[in-house]
Amino acid sequence: MRKIVVAVMVGLLALGSLGFAGELGTRGNPITWVFPPSTLPAVIQDIAQQIVIDIGRATGLYIVTRVMPDYAALIEAFVSAEGDLMGTPTTDQYVRIAEETDFGANARLASVRRGYHYYFASIYAHREAGFESIEDLAGKVWIYNDEGSTSGYQIPRDLFETREITLGGVVKSGGHTNTMISLVTGEGDFGTGYGSPPVPPEDFEGPRWEFGDDPEKWVWDHENNALYPEEERGFIPDMRWALAGTGAYGEYWDIVEAIGVVDVLGPIPNDCIAFSAGFPEDLQDVIVAAIIEHIRGDGIVLWSDPNFYEWDDVEEIDDSYYDAYREMVGREVPTR
């Protein structure tokens, strides 16, 4: 009799665990989707909420959004999650999350921007400052968004340390767009953050831009220190583009005439969609499929907004996608 009771109890426990796992994605046990405050948090919140509504309708899952107050908070959310959290971490954030969860968290989708699978860090400054190299930044005031930002802080900081460049001070802005605002309003001498490959003019038939080419190709004529003629001009969807999108600091071309790119650092593999340790794989698959369909459909308008994350596609990946970045910044590459 005792054996029968034990067997029934084991069976009930097994059914109970399956039941609780199946409840993830309901109002009583929602999935939390966290976002970094890369640009303007209020804009990110509005767009993220619409994306989550769309993905919820497509999957039948109940998902709530959280734009984290800073980059460290997003990492901590992943580390402390109990199999119910997904997020959109930056490259450096994901690498740290993977380490701190003993590689329990996993990346499933990487962003693609205009066909590029990488981005880079750009150093922005007023053209009139005359900075021609990274060494010219010695003694100057650096504006960055957050210590957890890959392009805004981690990569530039490593370079300054390697080159033994001593700065004159720092200004922490809280977001990439805020970095540009602080630069335009004179709170510092230069700012760092994400850079994007230049887009050629219409009907251009030559080779596309690759890392190592002029970061202002098709836009700024360095020989004549002026914009290229309109008919020969492309554009660059970088932080200056995002600043222009706020409508408060002038037209895009006015900003480009005032603010230039001193140098670029990278390339850096793109940021991702990741799931916390213990997140059910079958639900991951459902969400991944829905995101792919969304971004390749009407959702492209949301994902590609310059004050969101400017994604226009995604590709399926695994953790090994970030091994090149680990090597770049001197972090250990895991043995698989």
C-alpha positions in Angstrom: 0.0 0.0 0.0 2.8 2.4 0.9 4.5 1.8 -2.4 1.2 2.7 -4.2 0.9 5.9 -2.2 4.5 6.9 -3.0 4.0 6.2 -6.7 0.9 8.3 -6.8 2.7 11.2 -5.0 5.6 11.0 -7.4 3.2 11.1 -10.3 1.3 14.1 -8.8 4.6 15.9 -8.3 5.6 15.3 -11.9 2.3 16.5 -13.2 2.5 19.5 -10.9 5.9 20.5 -12.2 4.7 20.2 -15.7 1.7 22.3 -14.9 3.7 25.1 -13.3 6.1 25.1 -16.3 3.1 25.3 -18.6 1.8 28.3 -16.8 4.7 30.5 -17.7 3.4 33.2 -20.1 0.1 33.7 -18.3 -1.1 36.7 -16.3 -0.4 34.7 -13.1 3.1 33.9 -14.2 4.2 36.4 -16.9 7.3 36.4 -19.0 9.4 39.5 -18.3 11.2 41.1 -21.3 14.0 43.5 -20.2 15.5 46.3 -22.3 18.6 48.4 -21.8 18.3 52.2 -21.7 20.5 52.6 -24.8 18.9 55.7 -26.2 15.8 57.5 -24.9 14.2 55.4 -22.1 10.7 56.8 -22.7 10.8 56.0 -26.4 12.2 52.6 -25.8 9.4 51.9 -23.3 6.7 53.0 -25.8 8.1 50.9 -28.7 9.0 47.9 -26.5 5.4 47.8 -25.2 4.0 47.7 -28.7 6.4 45.0 -29.7 5.5 42.9 -26.7 1.8 43.3 -27.4 2.3 42.1 -31.0 4.5 39.2 -29.9 1.9 38.3 -27.2 -0.9 38.3 -29.8 1.2 36.1 -32.1 2.1 33.5 -29.4 -0.7 33.7 -26.9 1.9 34.4 -24.2 1.6 37.1 -21.6 4.7 39.2 -21.6 5.5 42.3 -19.5 8.2 44.9 -20.4 10.8 46.6 -18.2 13.3 49.2 -19.4 16.0 48.9 -16.9 17.4 51.9 -15.1 21.0 51.1 -16.2 23.1 48.4 -17.8 24.1 46.8 -14.5 20.5 46.3 -13.5 19.8 44.4 -16.7 22.6 42.0 -16.0 21.4 41.5 -12.4 17.9 40.8 -13.6 19.2 38.0 -15.8 21.4 36.6 -13.0 18.6 36.5 -10.5 15.8 35.3 -12.9 14.1 32.0 -12.3 13.6 30.8 -15.8 11.0 33.5 -16.6 13.0 36.3 -18.2 14.2 37.3 -21.7 15.9 40.4 -22.8 17.7 42.5 -25.4 21.2 42.8 -23.9 24.1 44.6 -25.6 27.1 42.6 -26.6 29.1 43.2 -23.5 26.1 42.7 -21.3 25.3 39.3 -22.8 29.0 38.1 -22.4 28.9 39.1 -18.7 25.4 37.5 -18.2 26.6 34.2 -19.8 29.6 34.1 -17.4 27.6 35.0 -14.3 25.0 32.4 -15.0 27.6 29.7 -15.8 26.4 29.8 -19.4 22.9 28.9 -18.4 21.5 32.0 -20.1 21.6 31.7 -23.9 21.5 34.0 -26.9 19.1 32.9 -29.7 18.9 35.9 -32.1 21.4 38.6 -33.1 20.4 41.9 -34.7 21.1 42.8 -38.3 21.3 46.4 -39.3 21.1 47.2 -43.1 22.7 43.8 -43.9 25.6 44.2 -41.4 26.2 41.6 -38.6 28.5 43.9 -36.7 28.7 47.5 -35.5 31.4 49.5 -33.8 32.2 52.3 -31.3 32.5 55.8 -32.7 34.2 58.8 -31.1 32.2 62.0 -31.9 33.5 65.5 -31.5 32.8 69.0 -32.7 34.6 69.4 -36.1 35.9 72.8 -35.0 37.8 71.1 -32.2 40.2 69.8 -34.8 40.8 66.4 -33.2 42.6 64.2 -35.8 43.5 61.2 -33.7 42.7 59.4 -30.4 45.9 60.9 -28.9 44.3 64.4 -29.3 41.8 63.4 -26.7 44.3 63.5 -23.8 43.2 66.0 -21.2 39.7 66.3 -22.7 36.3 65.6 -21.1 34.7 62.3 -22.2 31.0 61.9 -22.4 29.6 58.3 -22.3 26.3 56.7 -21.6 26.9 53.9 -19.0 29.7 51.8 -17.8 27.9 48.7 -19.0 27.7 49.9 -22.6 29.9 48.0 -25.1 30.4 50.9 -27.6 29.8 53.8 -25.2 32.2 52.7 -22.5 33.8 49.3 -22.5 35.7 49.4 -25.9 36.8 53.1 -25.6 37.9 52.6 -22.0 40.1 49.7 -23.0 41.6 51.7 -25.8 42.4 54.7 -23.5 44.0 52.4 -21.0 46.0 50.6 -23.7 47.2 53.9 -25.2 47.8 55.4 -21.7 45.6 58.4 -22.6 44.8 60.4 -19.5 41.5 62.3 -19.8 40.5 65.5 -18.2 37.2 64.3 -16.7 34.0 62.3 -17.6 30.3 63.0 -18.0 27.9 60.1 -17.7 24.9 60.8 -19.8 22.6 57.8 -19.2 21.9 57.1 -22.9 23.4 57.3 -26.4 21.1 60.1 -27.5 21.8 61.9 -24.3 25.5 61.6 -25.0 25.0 63.5 -28.3 22.8 66.1 -26.4 25.6 66.6 -23.9 28.2 67.0 -26.7 26.1 69.5 -28.6 25.4 71.5 -25.5 29.0 71.7 -24.5 29.1 69.5 -21.4 32.2 67.7 -22.6 34.8 67.6 -25.4 33.9 64.3 -27.1 31.4 61.5 -26.8 31.5 57.8 -27.5 28.7 55.4 -28.5 27.5 53.2 -31.3 28.5 53.8 -34.9 26.8 52.6 -38.1 28.1 51.9 -41.6 27.5 54.7 -44.1 24.7 54.2 -46.5 25.6 55.1 -50.1 23.7 57.5 -52.3 20.7 56.3 -54.3 21.6 54.2 -57.4 25.2 53.6 -56.2 26.5 50.5 -57.8 30.0 50.1 -56.3 31.2 48.0 -53.3 29.4 48.4 -50.0 31.2 49.9 -47.0 33.3 47.6 -44.9 35.0 48.1 -41.6 38.3 50.0 -42.1 36.8 52.3 -44.8 36.3 56.0 -44.1 33.5 56.1 -41.4 32.0 59.2 -43.1 32.3 57.9 -46.6 29.7 59.4 -49.0 28.9 62.1 -46.4 31.8 64.2 -45.5 34.5 65.4 -47.9 37.6 65.6 -45.7 39.7 67.3 -48.4 37.3 70.2 -48.7 36.0 70.0 -45.1 32.4 70.1 -46.2 29.4 67.9 -47.0 29.5 66.1 -50.3 27.1 67.6 -52.9 23.6 66.4 -52.3 23.5 64.3 -55.5 26.6 62.4 -54.4 25.7 62.1 -50.7 24.5 59.2 -48.7 23.8 59.2 -45.0 24.9 57.6 -41.7 22.2 56.2 -39.4 24.4 56.7 -36.3 24.0 58.7 -33.1 23.7 62.0 -35.0 20.7 60.5 -36.9 19.1 59.6 -33.6 19.7 63.1 -32.2 18.1 64.6 -35.3 15.1 62.3 -34.7 14.3 64.1 -31.4 13.5 67.2 -33.4 15.1 69.5 -30.8 18.7 70.0 -31.9 18.4 70.9 -35.6 18.2 69.0 -38.9 20.4 66.0 -39.5 22.7 67.7 -42.0 23.2 70.7 -39.6 24.3 68.2 -36.9 26.7 66.4 -39.3 28.3 69.7 -40.3 28.9 70.4 -36.6 29.8 67.0 -35.3 32.2 64.6 -36.9 33.7 61.1 -36.3 37.3 61.2 -34.9 37.8 57.4 -35.2 36.0 54.1 -34.9 36.8 51.0 -32.8 35.8 47.4 -33.5 34.1 45.7 -35.2 31.8 44.4 -32.6 29.3 41.5 -33.1 25.7 42.8 -32.8 23.5 42.7 -29.7 20.9 40.0 -29.2 17.8 38.4 -27.9 18.7 36.2 -25.0 16.8 34.0 -22.5 17.6 33.5 -18.8 18.8 30.2 -17.4 16.0 27.7 -17.0 13.7 29.4 -19.6 11.7 26.5 -21.2 13.2 25.8 -24.6 9.9 25.1 -26.3 8.7 28.6 -25.3 12.0 30.1 -26.5 11.3 28.5 -29.9 7.8 29.9 -30.1 9.0 33.4 -29.2 12.0 33.3 -31.6 9.8 32.3 -34.5 7.3 35.1 -33.6 10.1 37.7 -33.4 11.5 36.7 -36.8 8.1 37.0 -38.4 7.4 40.3 -36.7 10.6 42.1 -37.7 10.3 40.8 -41.3 6.8 42.1 -41.5 5.0 45.2 -40.2 7.1 45.2 -37.0 10.1 46.5 -39.0 8.8 50.1 -38.4 9.1 49.5 -34.6 12.4 47.7 -34.5 14.2 50.1 -36.9 13.3 53.3 -35.1 16.5 55.4 -34.6 15.7 56.0 -31.0 14.9 52.3 -30.4 17.6 49.9 -31.5 17.6 50.3 -35.3 17.3 46.6 -36.1 16.0 45.7 -39.5 16.4 41.9 -39.3 17.7 39.1 -37.0 19.7 36.0 -37.5 19.6 32.8 -35.4 22.8 32.3 -33.3 24.2 30.5 -30.3 26.7 31.6 -27.6 29.7 31.0 -29.9 28.7 34.1 -31.9 30.4 36.2 -29.2 33.7 34.3 -29.0 35.3 36.9 -31.3 34.3 39.7 -28.9 35.6 37.7 -25.9 39.0 37.4 -27.7 38.9 41.2 -28.5 38.5 42.3 -24.9 40.6 39.6 -23.3 37.8 37.5 -21.8 38.0 33.7 -21.6 36.4 31.8 -24.5 34.4 28.9 -23.0 35.2 25.3 -23.8 32.2 23.6 -25.4 
